[in-house]
Amino acid sequence: MKIYVGVTDYRWFRFLRELSLQPPPSISSQTFPGLDEVNFWQPSPAAQFRAISQGDLFLFKLHRQPAGGEDLIAGGGVFYRYLELPISLAWETFGEENGRRSFAELRQAILQYRSLNPTARMEDFKIGCIVLTQPFFLDQADWFPVPAWQSSIVRGKTYSLDSQDGKYLWQKVMDVWQRENVSDLLSEGRRVIEERERYGLETTIKPRLGQGTFRVAVTEAYRRSCAVTGEHSLPALEAAHIKPYGDSGPHAVSNGLLLRSDLHRLFDRGYITVTTDFRIEVSPRLKEEYKNGRSYYPFHGHLLDHLPPVPADHPSRDYLLWHNENVFRE
């Protein structure tokens, strides 16, 4: 396991910390109930992010406050993946979890770091997205200094858990997780240590997907291709829950289908389903109720031609059966 310390904009951090303290409509037992993922965006996708792997720890080092002060860590999250997205899709996927209150504010923040000619400033340009799950934002009293940090570091630095500095960072994080009762990460941290010490296994934290990371995971699992049509136009694709989250369906790839937006709406409303043997069924109610549907009936009885290459990412037959029995309009 590795730990990455990333240089973090204070305004981004402050906004998300305040957002994390706002409980959602249904109160969760987590310490930070209002926030389960964030986009640590990069203004340009020119440089890939390969410093750490999925499940490694990403920590937020604030710019020195004031200038000349200490280099302090104020929070972090679990690294899920890096990808490039058009700025509009980054906003649609993560919304305020991009660290800004509106799409206009996000665009303005990114443009401060990009050199674009006036005609290109309103384009749907791509940005780099470092997607983090289970973010945590520490009380200021718990901020702690970064070891072996140099002012010449612009983006960040990677630490091995086997190094002295890496062990120091890990212990400090475990301490504050315990003090601030971040129970899910604390239990994961203890599991990581136990497996390293008892079994000699190199392991990482298991990311817990939120709505945005669910969309990212499903989109990438299906290789950005509609499961039914093979359409690759990313703005037209949406990650559909087979069993809705509101009905206890998890944010898991096996509970997802990547669908063209019109097919997604028909799927959610029960005019289309997928059987447990991965065949498409189109409800006769579509024609009965709307006197149309000729664009969709040719798909009836066809196998899904664009499933993920990894079998574990295929739609769960249990969730498909639930959709067949509870949503599909026969």
HUVEN-V649415 format. One record per helix or strand of 3 or more residues. SS is the DSSP state (H for helix, E for strand). FROM is the first residue (numbers start at 1). TO is the last residue. If there is no record, write none. Layout:
ss: [SS SS]
from: [FROM FROM]
to: [TO TO]
//
This chain:
ss: [E H E E E H H H E H E H H H H E H H E H E E H H H H]
from: [2 10 37 57 72 87 103 118 126 140 156 164 183 211 234 237 245 253 256 261 272 279 285 294 311 317]
to: [8 20 42 62 86 98 111 120 137 142 160 179 199 221 236 241 247 255 260 268 274 282 290 297 313 326]
//
